[in-house]
Each structure stands twice: as structure tokens, then as C-alpha cells.
Amino acid sequence: MNTSKIRGPRTKRLVMITPSDSHFSKEEELFARQNFNYFDIEGTSEIDMEELPSLLRRMGLSMEKARLDKYYRMFFGPNLETLEQTISWDRFLILFSMIMRNQLPIFRLKLVNPNREVDYISYAQRALDDAISIFTELDINETGVLGYAELNDIFNCLGLNDPYKDNFKTFLDKQFEKSNKRLDEKVDFDEFVDFYNNLLDLIY
């Protein structure tokens, strides 16, 4: 991806951070419906829960089981042993909306229309606000800093690939070490942006 027009250390790649728009576009909803219908062979507007991971993979949302389970718990509740055997189209659309809110804006665009030209500058202009929103949402106590566990939660829910395949533990350990921080120390906003950009450097 060409980010040569994006200026400043904070916005180096924040063009790719979670989008402000939480609602679906018509394209996204149509994309979801077409893929749901692929599994809804009988036209009942329901599919088996066992088919859900396959549906998400077909849509380009391949996730490790641990990350998918996080979404399941957020949506269905903590006890995954009592899941219903089917999921309706309406319920799936809500789940899909929740997952898409945690995806990168460029990913959202390319997922639905791989050939679309992307206006990177327009995303760069709102990227810093998006980053502040994410940081603020996690900073429940309004201290201006985040701890290791909070950072781990956000990286697990952003829809990014974990380069070390251990729920971002190794990545965060390396980032804390690189920043000369103990694991029990806090990270401010600028450091959070650096962590995020370093992750994108690893996976893109």
C-alpha cells in the first residue's frame, strides 16, 4: 500500500485503523446476504451454527479459533456450550456488523469490492480521530495510558493477523522490550500508535 502522502509520525499508517463508520453500506449488506444464502440452501433464512466458521472464511474473514471465540462470547454470551444449533439471517447480520466494526477500513473496502480505487488521503484525515476514539474507549479510568491486558484485548479484536500466532503475546512482549518498559508499565497514546504501526510493518 502506498502511504507516501501521509505525513507525521502519528498518521504514518493510521489510515488503516478501525473506521469511524459502524453502519453497513448497501454493498456490505448485499455481500453478507449473498454469502449467507450460499449456505442457506433451503431458503429458511437460517444456517447451522457449525457452518458459521465456513461462512466467515468464505467472506474473507479467516480467524484463529481463539479470536473467533472472543466474538462468540461478546455476541452469544460467555457459555459457548449452550449455543443454539442455528443462527438466523438477522442475528448473523448483527454479528457480522460487530466483526466488521473491528476491521481495517481498507480491508472493509477491498473485502466487498477488490477492484475499488481507495482514497487514502480521506482515510488519513480521519485516522487520528479514529485512533483517539479506540484509545479512549479502552482507557476506562481516563488515565491517558493503557496496560498490557488492555492492549492485548484491542489487538485481538482488531481483525489483524498475529505474526507469532499466540494471541499477540510475543508481539506485545517485544514491543514492551523495544520501548524499555516492564510488562506492568503503562503505554500512552503515542506509544500505542507506535505499537500499532510496528504491527502493520510486520504483517504488510
C-alpha positions in Angstrom: 0.0 0.0 0.0 1.3 3.5 -0.9 1.2 5.8 2.1 3.7 8.3 0.8 1.2 11.2 1.1 0.5 10.6 4.7 2.5 13.0 6.9 3.6 12.9 10.5 4.6 10.0 12.9 1.1 9.6 14.3 -0.6 9.2 10.9 2.1 7.2 9.2 -0.3 4.2 8.8 -3.3 5.2 10.9 -5.0 5.3 7.6 -5.6 1.6 8.2 -7.0 1.9 11.7 -10.6 0.9 12.7 -13.1 3.1 10.8 -15.5 5.6 12.4 -18.4 4.3 10.3 -20.1 1.5 12.2 -23.1 1.2 9.9 -23.2 -1.1 6.9 -23.0 0.2 3.3 -25.6 -1.4 1.0 -22.7 -3.2 -0.7 -21.6 -4.8 2.6 -25.1 -5.9 3.4 -25.6 -7.4 -0.1 -22.2 -9.1 0.2 -23.2 -10.6 3.5 -26.6 -11.8 2.2 -25.1 -13.4 -0.9 -22.6 -15.4 1.2 -25.2 -16.3 3.8 -27.5 -17.6 1.0 -24.8 -19.9 -0.2 -25.2 -21.9 3.0 -28.9 -21.3 3.3 -29.7 -23.9 0.7 -33.3 -24.4 1.7 -34.1 -20.7 1.8 -35.2 -20.7 5.5 -33.1 -17.6 6.4 -31.2 -19.8 8.9 -28.0 -21.8 8.8 -26.4 -24.3 11.2 -24.0 -22.8 13.7 -21.5 -25.4 12.6 -21.4 -23.7 9.2 -20.7 -20.2 10.7 -16.9 -20.5 10.6 -17.0 -21.7 7.0 -19.3 -18.8 6.1 -16.9 -16.3 7.6 -14.0 -17.9 5.8 -15.9 -17.7 2.5 -16.3 -14.0 3.2 -12.6 -13.5 3.7 -12.8 -13.3 7.5 -10.5 -16.2 8.4 -9.7 -16.1 12.1 -7.9 -18.2 14.6 -10.3 -20.1 16.9 -9.3 -18.0 19.9 -10.2 -14.8 18.2 -13.5 -16.2 16.8 -14.4 -17.4 20.3 -13.9 -13.9 21.6 -16.5 -12.6 19.1 -18.8 -15.5 20.0 -18.6 -14.7 23.7 -19.3 -11.0 23.1 -22.3 -11.8 20.9 -23.8 -15.0 22.3 -22.6 -14.8 25.9 -19.9 -16.4 28.0 -21.1 -20.0 27.9 -20.3 -21.3 24.4 -21.5 -24.8 25.4 -25.1 -23.7 25.2 -25.1 -22.1 21.7 -28.3 -22.7 19.7 -27.9 -25.1 16.8 -28.9 -22.5 14.1 -28.4 -18.8 13.5 -30.9 -16.6 11.6 -30.0 -14.1 8.9 -31.0 -11.2 11.2 -28.8 -12.5 14.0 -25.9 -13.2 11.7 -26.1 -9.6 10.3 -25.7 -8.2 13.8 -22.7 -10.5 14.4 -21.2 -9.6 11.0 -21.7 -5.9 11.8 -19.8 -6.3 15.1 -17.0 -8.1 13.4 -16.8 -5.5 10.6 -16.6 -2.6 13.0 -13.3 -4.1 14.2 -11.8 -4.4 10.7 -9.4 -2.1 9.0 -11.2 0.4 6.6 -9.0 -0.6 3.7 -9.9 -4.3 4.5 -13.6 -3.4 4.5 -13.5 -1.8 1.1 -11.4 -4.5 -0.5 -13.4 -7.3 1.0 -16.6 -6.2 -0.8 -15.0 -4.8 -3.9 -11.4 -5.9 -4.5 -11.1 -3.7 -7.6 -12.2 -0.4 -6.0 -9.8 2.5 -6.0 -9.2 3.7 -2.5 -8.9 7.4 -1.5 -6.1 7.0 1.1 -6.0 10.7 1.9 -9.6 10.9 3.0 -8.9 8.0 5.4 -5.7 9.7 6.6 -7.6 12.8 7.5 -9.9 10.9 9.9 -7.3 8.4 11.1 -6.1 10.3 14.1 -9.6 10.8 15.4 -10.3 7.0 15.0 -7.1 6.2 16.9 -8.0 8.6 19.7 -11.5 7.0 19.8 -10.1 3.5 20.2 -7.6 4.6 22.8 -10.3 6.5 24.8 -12.7 3.6 24.7 -10.1 1.3 26.3 -9.0 3.9 28.8 -11.9 3.3 31.0 -10.4 5.1 34.0 -9.4 8.1 31.9 -5.7 7.9 33.0 -4.3 8.6 29.5 -2.5 5.3 29.5 -3.2 1.6 28.8 -1.9 -1.5 30.4 -0.7 -4.8 28.8 -4.0 -6.6 29.2 -6.0 -3.7 27.6 -3.5 -3.6 24.7 -3.8 -7.4 24.3 -7.6 -7.1 24.1 -7.6 -4.4 21.4 -5.1 -6.2 19.2 -7.1 -9.4 19.5 -10.3 -7.7 18.4 -8.9 -5.5 15.5 -9.1 -8.3 13.0 -5.4 -8.2 12.3 -3.2 -11.3 11.7 -1.0 -12.2 14.7 2.5 -12.7 13.2 3.5 -15.0 16.1 0.2 -16.9 16.4 -0.1 -16.7 20.2 -2.8 -14.0 20.6 -0.3 -11.2 20.3 1.6 -12.1 23.5 5.0 -12.4 21.7 4.4 -9.2 19.7 3.5 -7.2 22.8 6.4 -8.6 24.8 8.8 -7.5 22.0 7.2 -4.0 21.9 7.5 -3.5 25.6 11.1 -4.6 25.5 11.8 -2.4 22.5 10.3 0.6 24.4 12.4 -0.3 27.5 9.2 -0.9 29.5 8.4 -3.6 32.1 5.2 -5.6 31.3 3.5 -4.0 34.3 4.1 -0.5 33.0 1.6 1.6 31.0 1.6 2.8 27.4 0.5 6.3 26.4 -1.2 7.3 23.1 2.0 8.0 21.1 3.4 4.6 22.2 0.1 2.9 21.3 0.4 4.3 17.8 4.0 3.1 17.5 2.9 -0.4 18.6 0.1 -0.4 16.0 2.4 0.8 13.2 5.0 -1.7 14.1 2.4 -4.5 13.9 1.4 -3.3 10.4 5.1 -3.3 9.4 5.2 -6.9 10.3 2.1 -8.1 8.5 2.0 -5.9 5.4 
